[in-house]
């Protein structure tokens, strides 16, 4: 059994990922755009932007399935460098599709792709392989992608109108119940509703939280207590390894957590993961950014800056 198969069989977000457009939980206006592409028999070059877990990658894969297109997916937060273009993408895009249609390259989290090398090079690839291949790019922040890419793609914003939110939240509640019933996990309806509303529209995070807590055998109010806690274990590993990409991803995925609690958790853990001589420096850094947090315009930038300074100036055990 391959690693991909193990992931699909174990992770709920993969095991229960919709395989067709109609099953995707998205506003009708977005789904209609993709259905029209299926009816035309061909995908366009697409730039899909929106928050984490809102269905961009899912509907991109569903489009490939319904078009019966050969496709590959590359996560640019892990593989967003020029060598990926020169090897994996060129090899795939330059060959003929087995199904006879156009191939599709899905570049997930493309806002993590290098803006000085990979992004400008992709512009040329889009034109070079236009007869054989289409490119679908997903991102959380479209302003981190260079303009020449925007101009070569159809840009679709995954925004959810207020009038659509109750319908989508209700549909996802039903989906969660199906997942939990299939997995033999008990649940409290009110807890599911509160969990979905807390993370809406990040449905991926809801499923991940449900699977993580399901080891208890039932989904009760305890999950609401746990999701309020800030888990910094993975963050500390990334900081120790000087892995800026993973640190930045952690911040984006935890923006809805209370930064005061984050700073406190970091402070409480200094003696566990920092060398003694670095602790005074770390405290001063933390105090400075906690003070700034009260009035900065962008909390993501402030939090990331704090973590980067800790990562670069402190010695980890």
Secondary structure, 3 states (H helix, E strand, C coil): CCHHHHHHHHCHHHHCCCCCHHHCCCCHHHHHHHHHHHHHCCCCCEEEECCCCCCHHHHHHHHHHHHCCCEEEEEHHHHCCHHHHHHHHHHHHCCCCCCCCCEEEEEECHHHCCCCCHHHHHHHHHHHCCCCEEEEEEECCHHHCCHHHHHCCEEEECCCCHHHHHHHHHHHHHHHHHHHHHHCCEECHHHHHHHHHHHCCCHHHHHHHHHHHHHHCEECCHHHHHCCCCCCHHHHHHHHCCCHHHHHHHHHHCCCCCHHHHHHHHHHHHHHHECHHHHHHHHHHHHHHHHHCCCCCCHHHHHHHHHHHHHHHCCEC
